[in-house]
Amino acid sequence: MYDLVLRGARVVSESTQGACDLAVKDGVVAAVLPRGSAAVARSNVDLDGLTLLPGVVDAHVHLRGSPRDAGESFAIGSAAAVAGGVTTVLEMPVTDPMVLTGSLLHERGNRLSTQSIGDFALYGGLGIGNLHEAADLKGAGAVGVKTFLHRAAPGREGTLGTITAVTADQMLRVLEASASAGLVHAIHAEDDDLINFLQARHGESDPASFHLDSRPALAEQVSAVRAAIIGMAVDAKMHFVHVSSALTVDLLSFLAERGADLSVETAPHYVRFTSDQVTDFGMRARCNPPLRSSQARAELVRRLENGAIDIVASDHCSYPVDDVSRLAADPVRAPAGFPGIQYMLPSLLNLVSEGSLTLNQVVRATSFAPAQRFSLPQKGDVAVGMDADFVVVDLDEPTPFADLPHQSAAVENVPFFATEVYSSRVAQTWVRGTCVFDGSSIRVEPGYGRWIKPGPRGGGA
């Protein structure tokens, strides 16, 4: 007897397509059966008329639970994740304290195991000051490491500043360390020299213009290419995060075709919003790199459509409302980033509804590809033996942003999100065979989620 059979949904995943029944036992997919099967289970759920996708694996989140995060504990952030169909999050190391050693990563993983709603994996931070920690981070179960290629903004030297590699020689040493440890290296690519020069040039501009003009696509392109060439020379496994420019994608694709081991990620805000939001809403629409023009957005969507972009990840950040308001006139110190984890999948499903992407392309970019790149073989697909992580969506229920059961803190920081009307609705989210979100509320307590580590199928914390 099975524990659960989910009946009649249309399944869209890398391995399974079409209407079927999914049997679950002990938290994994036990069988993919014909629709209307006679399978016997302790629990049966009718999903006729709905679409079932593999749970989203969000490869780039900041669920820090620090004072910068609007009171957003890991429990709150992971609740927002599952409300958006995200069943596994990969948390960046910009935490309190920063995850700079194997022991700190181990400590954080154990602590978050009591707080998380869904499953999670952890990055370590790697910079010029902790190169010797790469192997220990790997041994402690890091899913990858993260480095910024520009210096930290004033006031953040003690956090972001600890995981930087600004010059070419520093990049070489940091990439050598991650390559030696066999770690995927997440890279924030913006050129420090160009940013500093352009900030000086545009110092008298209004905040919106200053932000857009001092961090152009050129800064990303130059930085990404330089890092990719250096990483290619030392056989590093590179992952370029939140890429905002189609030319950056093209340049990285050129190097990948010539042997560079790299993957390219963009974020949903780059394929949904434009620099018009920065003009209209100022620093409430600040992210790094900045939002780009409508033409640049369209070109980026085309790179996602043709497969040149491997992964879409939320880059979820949440900040106190007071900080966002207090620093609205300061484009250097204003918080950068959006609390977008709950809205990533609905945003991408809008692109499906508009005809820009297919459902299979969304599934590959948000589930299968990140699970493969970060060696999480139990995740990202619907197939026998995989974790029973699913998101059930109603593709025929348009939902205004205001009508969503918002879980994240400080959503009011991003008023332009409120203009969205989503073509679809997340109806259910399942993690390892348990319904953790029923379309309106969270169904499990913090601590249900597990710390997962990269490795062969069946691996875990």
C-alpha positions in Angstrom: 0.0 0.0 0.0 1.2 3.5 -0.9 1.2 6.4 1.6 -0.3 8.8 -1.0 -1.6 8.8 -4.5 -2.0 12.2 -6.3 -4.5 11.5 -9.0 -5.2 12.9 -12.4 -2.9 16.0 -12.6 -1.2 16.9 -15.8 2.5 16.4 -15.0 5.2 18.5 -16.6 8.8 17.5 -15.7 12.0 16.4 -17.3 11.1 12.7 -17.0 7.3 12.7 -16.9 4.8 14.3 -19.2 1.1 14.0 -19.3 -1.9 13.1 -17.1 -1.1 10.4 -14.6 -1.3 9.2 -11.0 1.7 9.6 -8.8 2.2 7.2 -6.0 4.3 8.2 -3.0 5.8 6.1 -0.2 8.3 7.1 2.5 8.6 10.6 1.0 9.7 9.6 -2.5 7.9 8.9 -5.8 7.2 5.1 -5.7 5.4 4.8 -9.0 4.2 6.8 -12.0 0.9 5.2 -12.9 -1.8 5.6 -15.6 -4.5 8.1 -14.8 -7.4 6.4 -13.1 -5.2 3.6 -11.7 -6.5 1.2 -9.1 -3.5 1.9 -6.8 -4.4 1.6 -3.1 -3.1 4.3 -0.7 -3.8 5.6 2.8 -4.5 9.0 1.3 -5.8 10.0 -2.2 -5.8 13.5 -3.6 -7.8 14.4 -6.7 -5.9 16.9 -8.9 -8.0 16.6 -12.0 -7.8 19.9 -14.0 -4.6 21.0 -12.3 -0.9 20.9 -13.4 1.8 19.3 -11.3 5.4 20.4 -11.6 8.5 19.4 -9.7 9.1 21.6 -6.7 11.2 24.7 -7.5 14.9 24.6 -6.5 15.7 28.2 -5.9 19.5 28.4 -6.3 19.9 32.0 -4.9 18.2 33.2 -1.7 19.0 35.4 1.3 16.9 34.1 4.2 19.3 35.5 6.7 17.1 36.3 9.7 19.4 39.2 10.6 18.4 42.8 11.6 18.7 43.9 8.0 15.9 41.5 7.0 12.7 43.2 8.2 12.3 40.6 11.0 12.1 37.9 8.4 13.2 34.8 10.2 14.2 31.7 8.3 10.8 30.3 9.2 9.1 33.2 7.6 11.3 33.2 4.5 10.9 29.5 4.0 7.1 29.9 4.4 7.2 32.4 1.6 9.2 29.9 -0.5 6.7 27.1 -0.2 3.8 29.5 -0.8 5.5 30.1 -4.2 6.1 26.5 -5.0 9.8 26.5 -3.9 10.5 23.3 -2.1 14.3 23.7 -1.8 16.3 26.9 -1.2 20.0 27.4 -1.6 21.0 30.0 0.9 23.8 32.5 0.2 26.4 33.0 3.0 25.7 36.7 3.7 24.3 35.9 7.1 24.8 36.8 10.7 27.5 35.6 11.2 28.9 35.2 7.7 29.4 31.6 6.7 33.1 31.6 6.2 34.2 28.3 7.7 33.2 24.7 7.7 32.3 24.9 11.4 30.1 27.9 10.9 28.3 26.2 8.0 27.8 23.1 10.1 26.4 25.2 12.9 24.0 27.1 10.7 22.7 24.0 9.0 21.9 22.4 12.3 20.3 25.5 13.6 18.1 26.1 10.5 17.0 22.5 10.6 14.8 23.5 13.5 13.4 26.5 11.6 12.8 25.7 7.9 9.5 24.8 6.4 11.0 23.4 3.2 14.3 21.7 2.5 17.5 23.9 2.2 21.1 23.8 1.2 23.9 26.2 2.2 26.6 28.1 0.4 29.8 29.1 2.0 31.5 32.5 1.4 34.9 32.6 -0.2 37.1 35.6 -0.5 40.8 36.5 -0.6 40.9 36.4 3.2 39.7 32.8 3.8 41.1 30.8 0.8 42.2 28.1 3.2 38.6 27.4 4.2 37.5 26.1 0.8 38.2 22.4 1.6 36.5 22.6 5.0 33.4 24.3 3.5 33.2 21.4 1.0 33.6 18.9 3.8 30.9 20.5 5.9 28.4 20.1 3.0 28.5 23.4 1.2 26.5 23.3 -2.0 28.9 25.9 -3.4 30.7 29.1 -2.5 30.0 32.8 -3.3 32.3 35.7 -4.2 31.7 39.3 -5.1 33.9 40.8 -7.7 33.5 44.4 -6.5 34.2 45.9 -3.1 31.4 46.2 -0.5 29.3 49.4 -0.1 30.2 51.6 2.8 29.0 50.0 6.0 29.1 46.5 4.7 32.8 45.9 4.7 32.5 43.4 7.6 29.9 41.3 5.7 30.1 41.5 1.9 33.7 42.7 2.2 34.9 39.4 3.5 34.0 37.5 0.4 35.4 39.7 -2.4 38.0 39.2 -5.1 38.4 42.5 -6.8 41.6 42.3 -8.8 42.6 39.7 -11.4 45.2 38.1 -9.1 42.6 37.8 -6.3 40.1 36.2 -8.7 42.8 33.8 -9.8 43.6 32.7 -6.2 39.9 32.4 -5.2 38.9 30.5 -8.3 42.0 28.2 -7.8 40.8 27.5 -4.2 37.2 26.6 -5.2 38.5 24.5 -8.1 40.9 22.6 -5.9 38.0 21.8 -3.5 35.6 20.8 -6.3 33.0 23.5 -5.4 30.6 25.3 -7.7 31.6 28.9 -7.4 28.7 31.5 -7.5 30.0 34.8 -8.9 28.5 38.2 -8.6 30.1 39.9 -11.6 30.3 43.7 -11.6 33.6 45.5 -12.3 34.9 47.4 -9.3 37.0 49.9 -11.3 34.1 50.8 -13.6 31.6 51.2 -10.8 33.9 53.5 -8.9 34.7 55.6 -11.9 31.1 55.9 -13.0 29.9 56.7 -9.5 32.4 59.6 -9.4 31.3 60.7 -12.9 27.6 60.7 -12.0 27.8 61.9 -8.4 25.5 64.8 -9.0 22.7 62.8 -10.6 19.4 62.1 -9.0 19.4 58.7 -7.1 17.6 56.8 -9.9 19.9 58.0 -12.7 23.0 57.6 -10.5 22.0 53.9 -9.8 21.3 53.1 -13.4 24.3 55.0 -14.9 26.9 53.9 -12.4 26.2 50.2 -12.8 25.7 49.7 -16.6 25.6 46.4 -18.3 29.2 47.1 -19.4 30.3 46.6 -15.8 28.7 43.2 -15.7 30.0 42.2 -19.1 33.6 43.1 -18.4 33.6 41.5 -15.0 32.0 38.3 -16.1 34.3 37.7 -19.1 37.4 38.4 -17.1 36.3 36.0 -14.3 35.2 33.3 -16.8 38.6 33.4 -18.6 40.5 33.1 -15.3 38.2 30.4 -14.1 38.6 28.5 -17.4 42.3 28.5 -16.9 42.1 26.8 -13.6 39.2 24.4 -14.4 36.8 26.2 -12.0 33.1 25.3 -11.8 31.5 28.7 -12.2 28.0 29.9 -11.7 27.3 33.5 -12.8 24.4 34.8 -10.7 21.6 37.3 -11.5 22.9 38.1 -15.0 21.0 41.1 -16.4 22.4 41.5 -19.9 21.9 39.4 -23.0 25.4 40.3 -24.2 26.8 38.9 -20.9 24.9 35.7 -21.7 26.3 35.5 -25.2 29.9 36.1 -24.1 29.6 33.4 -21.4 28.0 31.0 -23.9 31.0 31.6 -26.3 33.4 30.6 -23.5 31.3 27.6 -22.5 31.4 26.4 -26.0 35.2 26.5 -25.8 35.3 24.5 -22.6 34.6 26.8 -19.7 32.6 24.9 -17.0 30.0 27.5 -16.2 26.3 28.1 -15.8 24.3 31.3 -16.2 21.5 32.4 -13.9 19.1 35.3 -14.2 16.4 36.5 -11.8 12.7 36.9 -12.4 12.8 40.7 -11.9 15.1 41.0 -14.9 12.6 39.2 -17.2 9.5 40.9 -15.8 10.5 44.5 -14.9 12.5 47.3 -16.5 14.5 50.4 -15.6 11.1 52.3 -15.8 10.5 50.9 -12.3 13.7 52.6 -11.1 12.6 55.9 -12.6 9.1 55.6 -11.1 9.9 54.2 -7.7 13.5 55.2 -7.0 15.5 53.1 -4.6 12.5 50.9 -3.9 13.4 49.4 -7.2 17.1 49.1 -6.5 18.9 45.8 -7.2 22.4 45.0 -8.2 22.9 44.8 -11.1 20.1 47.3 -11.9 17.0 46.6 -13.9 17.6 47.2 -17.6 15.6 48.8 -20.5 12.6 47.2 -22.0 14.6 46.1 -25.0 17.3 44.5 -22.8 14.5 42.7 -20.9 13.1 41.3 -24.2 16.6 40.2 -25.3 17.1 38.4 -21.9 13.8 36.6 -22.3 14.9 35.4 -25.7 18.1 34.0 -24.1 16.0 32.1 -21.6 13.8 30.8 -24.4 16.8 29.5 -26.5 18.4 27.8 -23.5 21.4 30.1 -23.2 20.3 30.9 -19.6 20.5 27.8 -17.5 18.8 28.8 -14.3 16.3 31.3 -13.0 16.6 32.0 -9.2 14.8 34.6 -7.1 17.8 36.4 -5.3 15.2 36.9 -2.6 16.1 39.7 -0.1 13.9 41.4 2.5 14.7 44.6 4.3 13.1 46.7 7.0 10.6 49.3 5.7 12.3 52.0 7.8 15.7 51.3 6.2 14.3 51.5 2.7 12.5 54.8 3.4 15.4 56.3 5.3 17.9 55.5 2.6 15.7 56.3 -0.4 17.9 59.2 -1.4 21.2 57.3 -1.1 21.7 55.0 -4.1 25.0 53.6 -2.6 23.7 52.6 0.8 20.1 51.9 0.0 19.2 48.2 0.4 19.5 46.3 -2.9 17.1 43.4 -3.7 13.5 42.3 -3.5 11.5 39.8 -1.4 10.6 37.8 -4.5 10.7 34.2 -3.6 6.9 33.7 -3.4 6.4 35.4 -6.8 9.1 33.9 -8.9 7.1 31.0 -10.3 3.9 33.0 -10.9 6.0 35.6 -12.7 7.5 33.0 -15.0 4.1 31.4 -15.6 3.0 34.8 -16.9 5.7 34.5 -19.6 4.2 31.1 -20.4 0.7 32.6 -20.7 2.1 35.4 -22.9 3.7 32.9 -25.2 7.3 33.9 -24.4 8.3 30.6 -22.8 7.0 27.1 -22.6 6.1 25.3 -19.3 8.9 22.9 -20.0 11.4 25.7 -20.3 10.3 27.1 -16.9 10.5 23.7 -15.2 14.0 23.1 -16.6 15.3 26.5 -15.5 13.7 26.5 -12.0 13.9 22.8 -11.0 15.9 20.4 -13.1 18.9 22.6 -14.1 19.6 23.9 -10.6 19.3 20.5 -9.0 21.7 19.1 -11.6 24.2 21.9 -11.4 24.4 21.8 -7.6 24.4 18.0 -7.4 21.1 17.5 -5.6 20.0 14.4 -7.4 16.8 13.8 -5.3 15.4 17.1 -6.4 14.2 18.9 -9.5 12.3 16.1 -11.3 9.2 13.9 -11.1 10.4 10.3 -11.4 10.5 7.1 -9.4 13.0 7.4 -6.6 13.0 11.2 -6.5 11.8 13.1 -3.5 8.1 13.7 -3.7 8.5 17.5 -4.0 5.8 19.0 -6.1 4.1 22.3 -6.9 0.5 22.1 -8.1 -0.7 25.1 -10.1 -4.0 26.2 -11.5 -3.1 27.6 -14.9 -6.7 29.0 -15.3 -7.0 31.1 -12.2 -5.8 34.7 -12.8 -4.7 36.1 -9.4 -3.9 39.8 -8.6 -0.9 40.3 -6.5 -3.0 41.8 -3.7 -5.0 38.5 -3.4 -2.1 36.3 -2.7 -1.6 34.9 0.8 1.7 36.9 1.3 4.1 35.2 3.7 7.3 37.3 3.3 8.1 40.4 5.4 8.2 43.9 4.0 6.5 43.2 0.6 5.4 46.8 0.7 9.0 47.8 0.0 8.4 46.9 -3.7 5.2 48.7 -4.7 5.6 47.9 -8.3 5.0 44.2 -7.5 1.5 45.3 -6.7 0.8 46.0 -10.4 1.2 42.3 -11.3 -1.8 40.1 -12.1 -0.6 36.5 -12.3 -2.1 34.2 -14.9 -1.9 31.2 -12.6 -2.1 30.3 -8.9 0.0 28.0 -6.7 -2.7 25.6 -5.4 -0.5 23.2 -3.3 3.1 22.6 -2.5 4.4 19.2 -1.4 7.7 18.4 0.2 8.7 14.8 0.5 5.1 13.7 0.2 3.6 16.1 2.8 1.4 19.0 1.8 3.2 22.0 3.3 1.0 24.7 1.6 -2.6 24.3 0.7 -3.1 27.4 -1.4 -3.9 29.7 1.5 -1.9 28.6 4.6 1.2 26.8 5.7 0.4 23.2 6.9 3.5 22.2 8.8 5.6 23.6 11.6 9.1 25.1 11.3 11.5 22.2 11.4 9.8 20.0 8.9 12.5 21.1 6.3 15.8 19.2 6.1 19.3 20.4 5.5 20.4 18.7 2.3 23.9 18.4 0.9 25.3 17.7 -2.5 26.0 14.1 -3.4 24.6 10.9 -4.9 21.0 10.0 -4.9 19.8 9.3 -1.4 22.3 11.7 0.2 21.2 14.2 2.9 22.2 15.8 6.1 
